[in-house]
């Protein structure tokens, strides 16, 4: 597996940030990865194209782990499922499908 560029997008006070971060870190550990970029979508220096993703969002090489095509604007992002955020297994599956060695 090539080393992907993983970005965790959120803003301070997001109620789902902690759950999503926990699931992301579990998934990365399972895949032997230990780094991701933490991005505050409300920060002035954040790139404009990242500011429109809801919080929390996990991008791998610019692609949303849930397959969503683009951000809808700053705000809380609600996911379906039991956790309300992408679970570690679905993140692992996305990483395996989308980060193959070239």
C-alpha positions in Angstrom: 0.0 0.0 0.0 1.4 3.4 -0.9 1.4 6.1 1.7 -1.8 8.1 1.2 -2.3 11.7 2.1 -4.9 11.5 4.8 -6.7 14.7 6.0 -9.0 15.0 9.0 -11.2 18.0 8.6 -13.2 19.4 11.5 -13.8 22.5 13.6 -13.5 23.2 17.3 -16.6 22.1 19.2 -17.8 19.6 16.6 -19.7 17.0 18.6 -18.7 14.1 16.3 -15.0 15.1 16.0 -13.7 12.8 18.8 -15.6 9.7 17.6 -14.5 10.2 14.0 -10.8 10.8 15.0 -10.9 7.6 17.1 -12.2 5.6 14.2 -9.7 7.1 11.8 -6.8 6.4 14.2 -7.9 2.8 14.6 -8.1 2.3 10.9 -4.7 3.9 10.3 -3.1 1.7 13.0 -4.6 -1.4 11.4 -3.2 -0.4 8.0 0.3 0.4 9.5 -0.1 4.1 9.0 0.5 6.7 11.7 0.1 10.1 10.1 -2.7 12.3 9.1 -3.1 16.0 8.6 -5.4 17.7 11.1 -7.3 20.6 9.4 -9.5 23.2 11.1 -12.0 24.1 8.4 -12.7 27.4 10.1 -9.1 28.6 10.1 -8.2 31.5 7.9 -5.2 29.8 6.4 -7.2 26.7 5.4 -7.4 26.2 1.6 -10.8 27.4 0.2 -11.6 24.0 -1.4 -11.4 22.4 2.1 -13.6 24.9 3.9 -16.7 23.6 2.3 -16.5 20.1 3.8 -18.7 19.5 6.8 -17.1 18.5 10.1 -15.9 15.8 10.5 -14.7 14.7 7.1 -11.9 12.3 6.3 -10.2 12.7 2.9 -7.7 10.2 1.5 -5.7 11.7 -1.5 -8.5 14.2 -1.8 -11.4 11.7 -1.8 -14.0 11.5 0.9 -14.0 8.0 2.6 -17.8 7.8 2.2 -17.7 8.5 -1.5 -19.3 12.0 -1.2 -18.3 14.1 -4.1 -18.0 17.5 -2.5 -18.6 19.6 0.5 -21.9 21.3 1.1 -20.6 24.0 3.4 -19.2 24.5 6.9 -21.4 22.8 9.5 -21.8 19.6 11.4 -21.8 16.5 9.1 -24.1 13.7 10.1 -23.4 10.2 8.9 -25.8 7.2 9.0 -25.0 4.1 10.9 -24.7 3.2 14.6 -21.7 5.5 15.3 -22.8 8.6 13.3 -19.4 8.7 11.7 -17.5 6.4 9.3 -16.4 3.3 11.3 -12.8 2.0 11.3 -13.7 -1.0 9.0 -15.2 1.2 6.3 -12.1 3.5 6.4 -9.8 0.5 6.2 -11.8 -0.8 3.1 -11.6 2.6 1.5 -7.8 2.8 2.1 -7.3 -0.7 0.7 -9.3 0.1 -2.5 -7.9 3.5 -3.1 -4.2 3.4 -2.2 -2.8 0.5 -4.2 0.8 0.4 -5.2 1.3 1.8 -8.6 
